[in-house]
Amino acid sequence: MWTPATRRQHSRDHLRYGSDLTDAEWEIIAPFMPPPAMTGRPRQWTMREVMNAMF
């Protein structure tokens, strides 16, 4: 069973990869990303996370 303690223990939120975008790189790319749609489902992942997954 997942308790708050085990969730913290197995959390992968803190992991970073060498291929992730730096803040400076993201500032260059961010203006080219499409804005969130006004209709439909909200995004599950941020555009930065999507870009990190691609590279």
N, CA, C and O atoms as a MOPAC input file, in Angstrom:
PM7 MOZYME 1SCF
protein

 N      0.84100 1    -1.18000 1     0.00000 1
 C      0.00000 1     0.00000 1     0.00000 1
 C      0.88600 1     1.24300 1     0.00000 1
 O      1.90200 1     1.29300 1     0.69300 1
 N      0.49500 1     2.23100 1    -0.77400 1
 C      1.27400 1     3.45600 1    -0.87700 1
 C      0.87300 1     4.41600 1     0.23700 1
 O     -0.24600 1     4.92900 1     0.26200 1
 N      1.79100 1     4.64300 1     1.14200 1
 C      1.59300 1     5.62000 1     2.20100 1
 C      2.41000 1     6.85500 1     1.83600 1
 O      3.26000 1     6.78700 1     0.94900 1
 N      2.16600 1     7.98000 1     2.50500 1
 C      2.99400 1     9.15600 1     2.21300 1
 C      4.49500 1     8.88500 1     2.36700 1
 O      5.30500 1     9.41400 1     1.60600 1
 N      4.85500 1     8.07200 1     3.33900 1
 C      6.28000 1     7.77000 1     3.54800 1
 C      6.85600 1     6.97100 1     2.38200 1
 O      7.95800 1     7.26600 1     1.91900 1
 N      6.12700 1     5.96600 1     1.90100 1
 C      6.65000 1     5.17300 1     0.78600 1
 C      6.63200 1     5.96500 1    -0.51100 1
 O      7.50000 1     5.77200 1    -1.36200 1
 N      5.66100 1     6.85100 1    -0.67700 1
 C      5.66000 1     7.70600 1    -1.87300 1
 C      6.90300 1     8.59000 1    -1.90400 1
 O      7.52800 1     8.74800 1    -2.95300 1
 N      7.26500 1     9.17000 1    -0.75400 1
 C      8.48100 1     9.98700 1    -0.69000 1
 C      9.71400 1     9.13800 1    -0.96800 1
 O     10.63000 1     9.57200 1    -1.66700 1
 N      9.73600 1     7.93800 1    -0.42300 1
 C     10.88900 1     7.05300 1    -0.58700 1
 C     11.09700 1     6.66000 1    -2.04800 1
 O     12.23800 1     6.56400 1    -2.49900 1
 N     10.03800 1     6.43400 1    -2.77900 1
 C     10.14000 1     5.97200 1    -4.16200 1
 C      9.90400 1     7.07800 1    -5.18900 1
 O      9.81900 1     6.80600 1    -6.38700 1
 N      9.79900 1     8.30500 1    -4.73400 1
 C      9.55400 1     9.42500 1    -5.64000 1
 C     10.72200 1     9.59900 1    -6.60200 1
 O     11.88600 1     9.49400 1    -6.21300 1
 N     10.39500 1     9.86800 1    -7.86500 1
 C     11.42200 1    10.10400 1    -8.87800 1
 C     11.41400 1    11.56100 1    -9.32400 1
 O     12.05900 1    11.90300 1   -10.31500 1
 N     10.69600 1    12.42400 1    -8.60900 1
 C     10.59300 1    13.82900 1    -8.98900 1
 C     11.93900 1    14.55000 1    -8.95700 1
 O     12.15700 1    15.49300 1    -9.71800 1
 N     12.82800 1    14.11400 1    -8.09100 1
 C     14.09800 1    14.80800 1    -7.93300 1
 C     15.14600 1    14.39800 1    -8.96700 1
 O     16.20400 1    15.02100 1    -9.05300 1
 N     14.86500 1    13.36200 1    -9.74700 1
 C     15.85900 1    12.89100 1   -10.71300 1
 C     15.97100 1    13.84300 1   -11.89500 1
 O     14.96800 1    14.35900 1   -12.38700 1
 N     17.17800 1    14.06600 1   -12.33600 1
 C     17.44500 1    14.91200 1   -13.49200 1
 C     18.36000 1    14.14500 1   -14.43700 1
 O     19.12200 1    13.27600 1   -14.01500 1
 N     18.27600 1    14.47300 1   -15.69400 1
 C     19.11700 1    13.82800 1   -16.69900 1
 C     19.99300 1    14.87900 1   -17.36400 1
 O     19.63200 1    16.05500 1   -17.41300 1
 N     21.12100 1    14.46300 1   -17.86600 1
 C     22.02600 1    15.37700 1   -18.53800 1
 C     21.43100 1    15.98700 1   -19.79200 1
 O     21.88600 1    17.03500 1   -20.25100 1
 N     20.41700 1    15.34200 1   -20.34800 1
 C     19.80200 1    15.84800 1   -21.57500 1
 C     18.66300 1    16.83200 1   -21.30700 1
 O     18.11800 1    17.39800 1   -22.25400 1
 N     18.28800 1    17.05300 1   -20.04200 1
 C     17.22700 1    18.01400 1   -19.73600 1
 C     17.65900 1    19.41900 1   -20.14200 1
 O     18.84200 1    19.75500 1   -20.10700 1
 N     16.68800 1    20.22300 1   -20.52400 1
 C     16.97300 1    21.59600 1   -20.92100 1
 C     17.36200 1    22.43700 1   -19.71400 1
 O     16.78000 1    22.30400 1   -18.63800 1
 N     18.34300 1    23.29700 1   -19.90200 1
 C     18.68800 1    24.25600 1   -18.85200 1
 C     17.67700 1    25.39000 1   -18.89600 1
 O     16.90900 1    25.50500 1   -19.85200 1
 N     17.67300 1    26.22700 1   -17.86300 1
 C     16.76100 1    27.36900 1   -17.84900 1
 C     17.04400 1    28.30500 1   -19.02400 1
 O     16.11500 1    28.84300 1   -19.62700 1
 N     18.31100 1    28.49700 1   -19.34600 1
 C     18.67000 1    29.37400 1   -20.46700 1
 C     18.16300 1    28.80900 1   -21.79100 1
 O     17.65500 1    29.55400 1   -22.63000 1
 N     18.29800 1    27.50000 1   -21.98300 1
 C     17.80100 1    26.87400 1   -23.21200 1
 C     16.28100 1    26.96400 1   -23.28400 1
 O     15.71700 1    27.21700 1   -24.34900 1
 N     15.62600 1    26.75700 1   -22.15200 1
 C     14.16600 1    26.80600 1   -22.13400 1
 C     13.65900 1    28.21200 1   -22.46000 1
 O     12.63500 1    28.35200 1   -23.12900 1
 N     14.34900 1    29.24700 1   -22.00200 1
 C     13.95300 1    30.62300 1   -22.30900 1
 C     13.96400 1    30.87900 1   -23.81300 1
 O     13.16200 1    31.66900 1   -24.31000 1
 N     14.85400 1    30.22500 1   -24.53500 1
 C     14.92200 1    30.38800 1   -25.98900 1
 C     13.77800 1    29.64500 1   -26.66900 1
 O     13.18500 1    30.15700 1   -27.61800 1
 N     13.46200 1    28.44400 1   -26.19400 1
 C     12.45700 1    27.59200 1   -26.83400 1
 C     11.02800 1    27.94800 1   -26.43200 1
 O     10.11100 1    27.81800 1   -27.24300 1
 N     10.82700 1    28.39100 1   -25.20600 1
 C      9.48200 1    28.60300 1   -24.65100 1
 C      8.56800 1    29.47600 1   -25.51900 1
 O      7.38900 1    29.14800 1   -25.64800 1
 N      9.05000 1    30.56800 1   -26.11800 1
 C      8.14100 1    31.38500 1   -26.93000 1
 C      7.55700 1    30.65900 1   -28.14300 1
 O      6.53700 1    31.08900 1   -28.68300 1
 N      8.18000 1    29.57600 1   -28.57500 1
 C      7.70200 1    28.83800 1   -29.73700 1
 C      6.69700 1    27.74000 1   -29.38700 1
 O      6.12800 1    27.11100 1   -30.27900 1
 N      6.48100 1    27.51300 1   -28.10700 1
 C      5.54700 1    26.47400 1   -27.67100 1
 C      4.11100 1    26.98300 1   -27.76700 1
 O      3.84600 1    28.14700 1   -27.46700 1
 N      3.18300 1    26.12300 1   -28.18100 1
 C      1.78800 1    26.55500 1   -28.28800 1
 C      1.19400 1    26.80700 1   -26.90500 1
 O      1.52200 1    26.10600 1   -25.94800 1
 N      0.32100 1    27.80600 1   -26.80100 1
 C     -0.32100 1    28.06800 1   -25.51300 1
 C     -1.32800 1    26.96400 1   -25.19400 1
 O     -1.74600 1    26.23900 1   -26.09700 1
 N     -1.72000 1    26.82500 1   -23.93800 1
 C     -2.73200 1    25.82700 1   -23.59400 1
 C     -4.05000 1    26.13400 1   -24.30100 1
 O     -4.41300 1    27.29800 1   -24.47200 1
 N     -4.75100 1    25.10300 1   -24.70500 1
 C     -6.04200 1    25.27900 1   -25.37400 1
 C     -7.07500 1    25.79300 1   -24.37800 1
 O     -7.03900 1    25.45700 1   -23.19400 1
 N     -7.98500 1    26.60300 1   -24.87200 1
 C     -9.04500 1    27.13000 1   -24.01500 1
 C    -10.13200 1    26.08400 1   -23.78800 1
 O    -10.89400 1    26.18100 1   -22.82600 1
 N    -10.20800 1    25.09600 1   -24.65800 1
 C    -11.21800 1    24.04900 1   -24.53100 1
 C    -10.52600 1    22.70300 1   -24.40600 1
 O     -9.32300 1    22.59400 1   -24.64200 1
 N    -11.27100 1    21.69500 1   -24.04100 1
 C    -10.70300 1    20.35500 1   -23.94600 1
 C    -10.06000 1    20.09900 1   -22.59700 1
 O    -10.20800 1    20.86800 1   -21.64700 1
 N     -9.35100 1    19.00200 1   -22.55200 1
 C     -8.72200 1    18.58900 1   -21.30400 1
 C     -7.49200 1    19.43800 1   -21.01300 1
 O     -6.78600 1    19.85200 1   -21.93300 1
 N     -7.23600 1    19.69500 1   -19.74000 1
 C     -5.99600 1    20.40700 1   -19.40600 1
 C     -4.79200 1    19.50100 1   -19.64700 1
 O     -4.90700 1    18.27500 1   -19.63000 1
 N     -3.67400 1    20.10400 1   -19.86500 1
 C     -2.45300 1    19.33800 1   -20.10400 1
 C     -2.06300 1    18.55500 1   -18.86100 1
 O     -2.17600 1    19.03800 1   -17.73400 1
 N     -1.60900 1    17.35000 1   -19.09300 1
 C     -1.12900 1    16.53000 1   -17.98800 1
 C      0.34600 1    16.81400 1   -17.72000 1
 O      0.79500 1    16.73500 1   -16.57600 1
 N      1.09400 1    17.14200 1   -18.75800 1
 C      2.52500 1    17.40600 1   -18.65800 1
 C      2.79700 1    18.81100 1   -19.16500 1
 O      2.14200 1    19.27400 1   -20.09900 1
 N      3.76000 1    19.49500 1   -18.55300 1
 C      4.14500 1    20.81300 1   -19.03700 1
 C      4.90600 1    20.65400 1   -20.35200 1
 O      5.45100 1    19.58800 1   -20.63900 1
 N      4.93600 1    21.70700 1   -21.13200 1
 C      5.65900 1    21.64200 1   -22.40300 1
 C      7.16000 1    21.43600 1   -22.17000 1
 O      7.83700 1    20.81700 1   -22.99000 1
 N      7.66800 1    21.94600 1   -21.06800 1
 C      9.08700 1    21.73200 1   -20.76900 1
 C      9.36000 1    20.25000 1   -20.52100 1
 O     10.37900 1    19.73000 1   -20.97400 1
 N      8.47400 1    19.57200 1   -19.81700 1
 C      8.65400 1    18.13700 1   -19.59200 1
 C      8.57700 1    17.36100 1   -20.90400 1
 O      9.30000 1    16.38300 1   -21.09300 1
 N      7.70600 1    17.79400 1   -21.80200 1
 C      7.59500 1    17.14100 1   -23.11000 1
 C      8.89700 1    17.32100 1   -23.88800 1
 O      9.40400 1    16.37300 1   -24.48700 1
 N      9.43300 1    18.53900 1   -23.87600 1
 C     10.68400 1    18.79100 1   -24.59200 1
 C     11.84200 1    18.01200 1   -23.96300 1
 O     12.70600 1    17.51000 1   -24.68200 1
 N     11.86900 1    17.90700 1   -22.64900 1
 C     12.91900 1    17.11800 1   -21.98800 1
 C     12.83700 1    15.65800 1   -22.40400 1
 O     13.86300 1    14.99100 1   -22.53400 1
 N     11.63600 1    15.16000 1   -22.61300 1
 C     11.46700 1    13.76400 1   -23.01400 1
 C     11.95900 1    13.52700 1   -24.43900 1
 O     12.38400 1    12.41900 1   -24.76700 1
 N     11.90700 1    14.54700 1   -25.28400 1
 C     12.31700 1    14.39200 1   -26.68200 1
 C     13.82900 1    14.38300 1   -26.85100 1
 O     14.35200 1    13.71500 1   -27.74200 1
 N     14.52000 1    15.10800 1   -26.01600 1
 C     15.96700 1    15.26000 1   -26.21500 1
 C     16.76900 1    14.49600 1   -25.21800 1
 O     17.99900 1    14.52800 1   -25.26000 1

